Amino acid sequence: FNSMITKNKYSDLLSRATVMNLSGAGTVKVPIASDTAATWKAELAAVTPAAPTLTSLDLGGKELMRAIQYSAAVEHMSAAQFVTWMSDLAASEVVETLEAAFITGSTEEDAPHNGLQNLTWTPNTNEIEATTEITAADVAKGLSLLPQKYARNAILLMNANTAYNTVGLFKGTSEYAYSLADGAARFMSKEIHISEYCADNEIYIIDPAQLYVRFAMQPVVEVDKSVGFLSAANTMRCLTVVDFAWNPAAAV
């Protein structure tokens, strides 16, 4: 579990998200916003406390499982690390499914919360719609829409086609929008991350720490050799209970 949530070889977003390992019943509420701000005051002067308007992200949990069946012959004719490799495969596939849901998930399709594609988008508030193709200027304008407290930690998320073919050059010039000195890994100091779950001509500017993920049950890998006793088949499963939610104010 610790490897899966901390190593980016397993994920683009989970390793950068705010992950909570909280078991038990009930829904966890994460406060994310208030309409009040700190104020300057004279020394010893009293401050009238204001009642903030708090909003929250509610995190419950849904089951996510991957099951794999293999024969006893395969296990015993393979390398000694076979079961370990299979466990790693099952766990990584569960993480991949979760990664996809972060972007494409819809509550109408049994995802616990909406992914980025299904959040509410408002032109010129948290969305820039390019009139023709996306240009570097559109991306820069999108960056300007993200509140500063989220912009500090922001990354750009897009698929490879969009990153390399759509916004690689400033329109009408041969000047690259990305710095080739760092392998075109940044745009205006913001890291570029590739996710093939993003659609073509779709770029998200997000603070990944504002993706909240709750594991009510850590991913557990188990092998059952009894169900296939007569057929000499073993069944492996990776099961977790998890929920996630984006702070919509931290995404453009």
DOTILUM-882469 format. One record per residue (C-alpha): x, y, z; residue in three letters. Coordinates in steps of 0.5 Angstrom, whole numbers, plus 500, padded with zeros to 3 digits. Example, Ala and Ser with C-alpha at 12.3 -4.5 7.8 and 13.67 -1.06 7.14 Angstrom:
<nodes>
[node [525, 491, 516], ALA];
[node [527, 498, 514], SER];
</nodes>
This chain:
<nodes>
[node [500, 500, 500], PHE];
[node [506, 505, 502], ASN];
[node [509, 503, 495], SER];
[node [503, 504, 491], MET];
[node [501, 511, 494], ILE];
[node [508, 514, 494], THR];
[node [512, 511, 488], LYS];
[node [510, 515, 481], ASN];
[node [511, 509, 477], LYS];
[node [504, 506, 480], TYR];
[node [501, 513, 478], SER];
[node [501, 520, 476], ASP];
[node [496, 523, 481], LEU];
[node [495, 518, 487], LEU];
[node [502, 519, 489], SER];
[node [501, 527, 489], ARG];
[node [494, 527, 492], ALA];
[node [492, 528, 499], THR];
[node [491, 520, 501], VAL];
[node [488, 519, 508], MET];
[node [488, 512, 511], ASN];
[node [482, 512, 515], LEU];
[node [478, 505, 516], SER];
[node [471, 505, 520], GLY];
[node [464, 507, 519], ALA];
[node [461, 513, 516], GLY];
[node [463, 519, 512], THR];
[node [469, 523, 512], VAL];
[node [468, 530, 511], LYS];
[node [474, 534, 509], VAL];
[node [473, 542, 510], PRO];
[node [476, 546, 503], ILE];
[node [474, 553, 503], ALA];
[node [472, 559, 507], SER];
[node [469, 566, 505], ASP];
[node [473, 569, 510], THR];
[node [480, 572, 511], ALA];
[node [485, 574, 516], ALA];
[node [485, 582, 517], THR];
[node [490, 586, 520], TRP];
[node [489, 589, 527], LYS];
[node [492, 594, 531], ALA];
[node [496, 591, 537], GLU];
[node [491, 589, 543], LEU];
[node [485, 591, 539], ALA];
[node [479, 586, 539], ALA];
[node [477, 582, 533], VAL];
[node [470, 580, 532], THR];
[node [470, 573, 530], PRO];
[node [466, 572, 523], ALA];
[node [462, 565, 522], ALA];
[node [465, 562, 516], PRO];
[node [462, 559, 510], THR];
[node [465, 552, 510], LEU];
[node [464, 547, 504], THR];
[node [466, 540, 505], SER];
[node [468, 534, 501], LEU];
[node [465, 528, 503], ASP];
[node [469, 521, 503], LEU];
[node [465, 515, 504], GLY];
[node [468, 508, 500], GLY];
[node [466, 503, 494], LYS];
[node [469, 497, 493], GLU];
[node [475, 496, 488], LEU];
[node [477, 489, 486], MET];
[node [481, 486, 481], ARG];
[node [481, 478, 480], ALA];
[node [486, 473, 477], ILE];
[node [486, 466, 476], GLN];
[node [492, 462, 474], TYR];
[node [493, 454, 474], SER];
[node [498, 451, 480], ALA];
[node [502, 448, 474], ALA];
[node [504, 455, 472], VAL];
[node [505, 457, 479], GLU];
[node [510, 452, 480], HIS];
[node [513, 452, 473], MET];
[node [515, 459, 474], SER];
[node [520, 463, 477], ALA];
[node [520, 463, 485], ALA];
[node [518, 470, 485], GLN];
[node [511, 469, 481], PHE];
[node [506, 470, 486], VAL];
[node [510, 476, 488], THR];
[node [510, 479, 481], TRP];
[node [502, 477, 480], MET];
[node [501, 480, 487], SER];
[node [504, 487, 484], ASP];
[node [500, 486, 477], LEU];
[node [494, 486, 481], ALA];
[node [495, 491, 485], ALA];
[node [498, 496, 480], SER];
[node [491, 494, 476], GLU];
[node [487, 497, 481], VAL];
[node [491, 503, 482], VAL];
[node [490, 504, 474], GLU];
[node [483, 503, 475], THR];
[node [483, 509, 480], LEU];
[node [487, 513, 476], GLU];
[node [483, 513, 470], ALA];
[node [477, 515, 475], ALA];
[node [480, 521, 477], PHE];
[node [480, 524, 470], ILE];
[node [474, 520, 467], THR];
[node [470, 518, 473], GLY];
[node [462, 519, 473], SER];
[node [458, 518, 479], THR];
[node [453, 516, 473], GLU];
[node [457, 510, 472], GLU];
[node [458, 508, 479], ASP];
[node [465, 512, 480], ALA];
[node [464, 514, 488], PRO];
[node [465, 521, 485], HIS];
[node [466, 525, 479], ASN];
[node [473, 525, 475], GLY];
[node [476, 532, 472], LEU];
[node [472, 531, 466], GLN];
[node [465, 531, 469], ASN];
[node [466, 537, 474], LEU];
[node [462, 543, 473], THR];
[node [466, 548, 468], TRP];
[node [464, 555, 467], THR];
[node [468, 559, 461], PRO];
[node [472, 564, 463], ASN];
[node [471, 562, 470], THR];
[node [475, 556, 471], ASN];
[node [475, 554, 463], GLU];
[node [478, 557, 457], ILE];
[node [475, 554, 450], GLU];
[node [480, 555, 445], ALA];
[node [476, 558, 438], THR];
[node [480, 553, 434], THR];
[node [486, 549, 436], GLU];
[node [489, 550, 443], ILE];
[node [495, 555, 443], THR];
[node [500, 556, 448], ALA];
[node [497, 563, 449], ALA];
[node [490, 559, 451], ASP];
[node [494, 555, 456], VAL];
[node [497, 561, 459], ALA];
[node [490, 564, 460], LYS];
[node [488, 558, 463], GLY];
[node [494, 559, 468], LEU];
[node [491, 566, 470], SER];
[node [484, 563, 472], LEU];
[node [487, 558, 478], LEU];
[node [487, 562, 485], PRO];
[node [494, 563, 487], GLN];
[node [494, 559, 493], LYS];
[node [493, 553, 488], TYR];
[node [497, 555, 483], ALA];
[node [504, 555, 487], ARG];
[node [503, 547, 487], ASN];
[node [500, 546, 480], ALA];
[node [501, 542, 474], ILE];
[node [499, 541, 467], LEU];
[node [495, 534, 465], LEU];
[node [494, 532, 458], MET];
[node [495, 526, 454], ASN];
[node [501, 525, 449], ALA];
[node [498, 528, 443], ASN];
[node [496, 534, 446], THR];
[node [502, 535, 449], ALA];
[node [507, 534, 443], TYR];
[node [502, 536, 437], ASN];
[node [497, 541, 439], THR];
[node [501, 546, 444], VAL];
[node [508, 545, 442], GLY];
[node [509, 551, 438], LEU];
[node [507, 558, 439], PHE];
[node [502, 560, 434], LYS];
[node [505, 562, 427], GLY];
[node [512, 562, 430], THR];
[node [518, 556, 430], SER];
[node [519, 558, 438], GLU];
[node [517, 552, 443], TYR];
[node [513, 554, 448], ALA];
[node [516, 549, 452], TYR];
[node [523, 549, 455], SER];
[node [527, 544, 451], LEU];
[node [533, 545, 456], ALA];
[node [529, 541, 461], ASP];
[node [526, 536, 456], GLY];
[node [520, 540, 455], ALA];
[node [518, 538, 462], ALA];
[node [515, 544, 464], ARG];
[node [511, 550, 461], PHE];
[node [512, 557, 464], MET];
[node [515, 553, 470], SER];
[node [509, 548, 471], LYS];
[node [511, 541, 471], GLU];
[node [507, 537, 465], ILE];
[node [505, 530, 466], HIS];
[node [502, 526, 461], ILE];
[node [496, 522, 462], SER];
[node [493, 518, 456], GLU];
[node [486, 518, 460], TYR];
[node [485, 525, 458], CYS];
[node [482, 526, 451], ALA];
[node [485, 530, 445], ASP];
[node [485, 537, 446], ASN];
[node [484, 537, 453], GLU];
[node [488, 540, 458], ILE];
[node [487, 541, 466], TYR];
[node [491, 545, 470], ILE];
[node [491, 542, 477], ILE];
[node [493, 542, 484], ASP];
[node [494, 535, 485], PRO];
[node [494, 536, 493], ALA];
[node [487, 538, 492], GLN];
[node [485, 531, 490], LEU];
[node [483, 527, 496], TYR];
[node [483, 520, 497], VAL];
[node [481, 516, 502], ARG];
[node [482, 508, 503], PHE];
[node [477, 506, 508], ALA];
[node [481, 499, 507], MET];
[node [488, 498, 504], GLN];
[node [489, 494, 498], PRO];
[node [490, 487, 500], VAL];
[node [492, 482, 496], VAL];
[node [490, 474, 497], GLU];
[node [490, 468, 494], VAL];
[node [485, 462, 495], ASP];
[node [487, 455, 493], LYS];
[node [480, 452, 495], SER];
[node [476, 454, 490], VAL];
[node [479, 451, 484], GLY];
[node [481, 445, 488], PHE];
[node [479, 440, 483], LEU];
[node [481, 444, 477], SER];
[node [488, 446, 480], ALA];
[node [486, 453, 479], ALA];
[node [488, 459, 484], ASN];
[node [485, 465, 484], THR];
[node [488, 472, 487], MET];
[node [484, 478, 488], ARG];
[node [486, 485, 490], CYS];
[node [481, 488, 494], LEU];
[node [480, 495, 497], THR];
[node [475, 500, 499], VAL];
[node [476, 507, 497], VAL];
[node [473, 514, 495], ASP];
[node [476, 520, 492], PHE];
[node [474, 527, 491], ALA];
[node [477, 533, 487], TRP];
[node [477, 540, 490], ASN];
[node [473, 544, 484], PRO];
[node [476, 551, 486], ALA];
[node [483, 548, 485], ALA];
[node [482, 546, 477], ALA];
[node [482, 549, 471], VAL];
</nodes>
